[in-house]
Amino acid sequence: MKYFQFSFIFTAISLLIAGWWGHHLGGWGNAFNMIVIVLILGVLEVSLSFDNAVVNASVLKTWDEFWKKLFLTAGMLVAVFGMRLLFPLFIVAQTADMSLADVWRLALNNPSEYSAKLIAHNAEISLFGGVFLLLVFLNFIFDKEREVHWLGDLERRLGLLGRVKTIPVFLSLLAIVVTLSLVAEEQKLAVLMAGLWGMIIYIGVDIVSTMIESEEDDPALGNMIKRGSIGGFLYLEVLDASFSFDGVIGAFAITKDIIIIMLGLGIGAMFVRSLTIFLVEKETLDEYIFLEHGAHYAIGILALIMLLSVKVHIPEIVTGLIGAVMIVLSLWSSIRHKRSSKG
């Protein structure tokens, strides 16, 4: 329970703020409603991002304490306040040619219009996040050096295809082309650019990480970086951003109040942080060897859902349930494997 103490404190403070905000807007009845909505949003975010915690833990487990603490402190501030609050404001500001201050006032004073402006650009947001997550999934599936295989021969054969290093990029470009056929003609250029930026950022972060790792033979740099890097830090930040897109957009189906959305999604993000720490320090991924696989398959399904959502709305509860099912199946397989190994 110690791993989740700060998250429960954060939740209590957030609920108090939600109650005060609701009372400020409409009395005690509204305060109660706001508290309930914040709780619902928190549960929604945790269900959508559980696989995010598993993937974060799979990366962080090899890092030294400096980089772990940096991501779990400064990185989580970016996740909670940057992606859940500032990024939606930035999207609306850029597309509506408004300043951030004007967008903030719009979000507070006319939340329905703010929501409409953000949702109007759902196709660009979905393709950007979908392509990034697709590359995460494909590079995991086509990893020829991976020794643990959840699906046996199928994964081994896919891993062998990984000898052709351009396969993930080729399939991602193909996904962009297919997705463009689902959007209106006037949206195609903006959606195309969003998808390409998803690829550019993923590849760019990978380049930075690879360049830093290649310099670790330098003792001074090696002592500073050890088993972590700015490349890995950026990778996890963008990964978290991609996971948060559907939560941010989906939150507007529940409430248009930007303060309540930030509080609810912030609670979810803090519990994901606590879960990540728990998985790393308890070395759960080493004990349950297929959890990482389940998380990546959930990422692949989420990527597909985000690509489809440029045309068709898929309820967030479906996304969350699919992710949860993949995690549960991989956990069950891990327990069976563990028992058979002991036997």
N, C-alpha and C positions, 0 to 999 in steps of 0.2 A: 504493500500500500504506500510505502514511502516514495515510490517513483511517481505517484499521482497526487501527492499532497499539494503541490503548487497549482496543479490544474484545478483541483477542487476549490482552492482559495480564489483563483482567477474566476472560476465559475460563480462563486458566491458574490464577489465584487461586481461581476457583470450583471448578475440578476438584480442586485441592489440598484445599479445604474439604470437598468431596464425599467424597474419599478418606478424609480424617480422620474424617468423620462415619460413613461406612460401616464403617471399622475399629473405631470406638468401639462400634458396635452389633453387629458380628458378625465381626470379623477381616478378613484381607486379601482373602479371596474376596468378601466382601460389599462391601469398599471398591472392588474392580474393578467390580462390578455397578453400584454407585452412580455411578461415573464414566461408565460407558456410558449409563446412564439420563439423566444430566445432558446429555450430548452429544445424545442423541435428542431431548430436550425442547427444546434450543437450536435444533436444525435445524427442528423442528416449528414453533416460534415464528417463526423467520425466514420460513419458507414461508407461514405464515398472515398475516404482517404486511408482506410486501414491498410490497404495494399501499399499505399505510399510509405507508411511507416516501416513495413517489411523491407521495401527496396532501400529506403534510407539506411536502415540498420545493416543491410547487406553491404553497403558501401562504407559506412562509418566503422564497421568492426575492425578494419585493418588500419584505421587512422590513429595517429598519436593524440594525446590529450589536448594539445593546443588546437588542432583543427576540429576535433569533436566539440570542444567547448565553444569555439568560434561559431560553428554552424548552429549549435543548440541554444545560443544566446542571440548574437547579432543576426544570424540567419533566420531565427524564428521571429524576430521583430519585423524583418522584411516580409516573412510569410503572413504574419497576423495583420500588420498595419499596411504594408506595401501592397500585397496582392488582394487582400479582402477589402481595402478601402481606397487606396490611392490609384491602383491600376484601373478599376472601373471609371473613376473620375477622369483619369488620363485619356481613356478610350473616348469618352463622351466629349472631352475638351478638344481632342484632335479632329474628331469627325464632325463636330458641330461648330468648329472654329470659335471656341469660347476659352476664356482663361480658366485655370483650375479654381480660382476663387469664385467665379461666376457659376461654375458647375456645382461647387459645394453648396452655394446658396440655392441653386435649382433643386438639388437633392433634398435639402431641408424644407424648402417652401413649396415645391411642386414635385413630389416624389414620383407621381404617375408619369409626368413628362420625362423626367430623368430616366426612369425605368424603360420607357418606350424608346428613347434614344439609344440606350445601351443594347436592348434586345434587337433593335434594328440592325445591329452589326454582329449578330450572333454567328452568321456564316463565316466571317473573317476570323472571329475568335475561335470558333470550333475547328476550322481547318488548321490554324496555327498550332493549337494545342494538340489536335489529333495527329498531325504529321510528326511533331516532336515525340509524342508517346509511341507512335508507330515505329519510329527509329529505335527507341529504347527497347521495345519488344523484339524487333527483327534482329538487332545486334546481339540480343541474348540468345535467341533461337538459333542463329547461324554462327554461334561461337564454337569454332572447331576445337578449342582447347578445353572446353568444359567436360569434366569427367563424370559428374552426377547427372543422370537422366531420369526424369520422372516418367516419361512415356516410352522409355525403352528404345527399341530400334528406330521408331519414327524420329525421335530427337537426335539419335546418333547420325542418321542419314541427313537430316537437316543441317547438323553440325558440319558434316563433310562438305555440304554445298557452300559453307562459309569460307572455303578456300578461295572462292571468287568474292573478293572483298567488296565489290560494287553491288552485290545483290540487294542489301537493305536500301541503298540509295535508289536503285532501279525501281524497286517495288514501291517506294515512297513517291517517286515521281509519277509512277503509274496511278497510284491512289489519288494524287492531285488532279491528274488529267480526268479520271473517272468522276471525281467529285465535282469538277467544273461543269460537267454535263447536267448536274442537278440544280444549278443556280441560274437565275435570270441573266440575260445578256448584259444588262447594265452593271451587274455585280461581278462579272467574271474577272476583270482586271484586279479589283481590290482583293477578291478572294484568292486569286492566283498569287498575288504578292504576299498575302498572309501565309499561304502554304510554303512558299519559297523561303520566307523569313524563318519559319519553323525549322526548315532544313538547315539554313545558314547558321542559326544559333546553335543547333545541336552539333553540327560539324565544327563550328568555330570553337565551342567549348572543348570538344574532343582534341582539336589541334593544340589548344593552349595546354591542356592536361598532358598530352603526349610530349610536347616540347619541354615542359617542366620535368617530366619523368626522365627524359633523355639527359637532362643536366644534373641528375642526382648523384652522378659519379663525382661531382665537385663536392669535396667534404663540407665546405662552408654552406653551400646551398642544401646539401643533403641533410645536414644537421638542423637546418631551419625547417625544411619541408617534411623530412622523414616519410611517414606513410600518410600523407595528405597533401593537398595542394590547392591553389586558388582555382585551378581548372576543375577539380572535384567539387569544390565549394560552389562554383557557378553552376555546375551540372545539377547539383541537388536543388539549388534555388530555382532554376528554370523548370526542373521536374515538378517541384512543388507548385510552381505557378500553373503548369499545365493541368495538374490535378484539381486546382482550385477553380478553374474556369466554370466547370459545370455546376459546382456548388454556388458560385456567385450568381450565375444566370438563373439557376433553379430557385435561389432564395427569393427572387422577385415574384415567383409564383405564389409565395406564402405571404410576403409583406413587401410593401414599397418603401418602408422606413429605413433609410441608410444607416441610422444609428443602431437599430435593432439587428439589421443584417450583419454589421461589423461585429457586434457583441456575440451573436450566435455563432458565426463562422469562426470568430476568434477563440471561443470555447472549444470548438472542434479541433482547431489547429493546435491548441495547447495540449489537448489529450493525445493527439498524434505525436507531438514532441515527447510526452511522457512515455508513450508506448515504444517509441524509437529507443529511448534511453534504456527502458526495461529489456528490450530485445537484445541490445548491444551488451549490457552489463551481465545479463543472465546467460549470454551466449546461446540463446534459444535457437538461432538459425543453425548452429552446429549440431544441436541435439535433434532438431526436426528439419531434416536436410531438404525436404521438398517445399518448404514454406516460400523460399525465394522463387521457385518455379511457379507456384500458385499465384504469387503477387505479379509476376511478369505476364502470365496468361490473362490475369485480370486487367493489366495495363493494355494488352493487345485488344481485348474486348472493348475497353473504354475508348481506345483509339478509334475502333470501328464505329462505335456509337457516336463519337464526336464528329466523325466524317459524315455519317448519315444524318446527323442533326442539322446540317446546313439546309436540309430540305424537310425532314420529318422530325417532329418533337417526340422525344423518347423520355418518359417520366424519370425523374432522378431516382425514384425508389427502385426502378428496374436496374439502373446502373449500380446502385448500392447493393442490391440483393445479389447480382451476378458476381460482384467483387467478393462479397461475403461467402458465396458458395464455392468459389475457386479457392479461397483461403482455407475453408473448412475441409474441402476434398484433399488439398495438399497436406493439411495437418493430419488427417486420417491416414493418408498414405505413408506419411513420415512415421506415425506411431506403429503401423503395421510393419514397416521396414525395420524399425528399431527392435520390435519384438522378435522378428524372424532372425535378425542378426544375433541376438542374445541366445536364441534357441539353437 
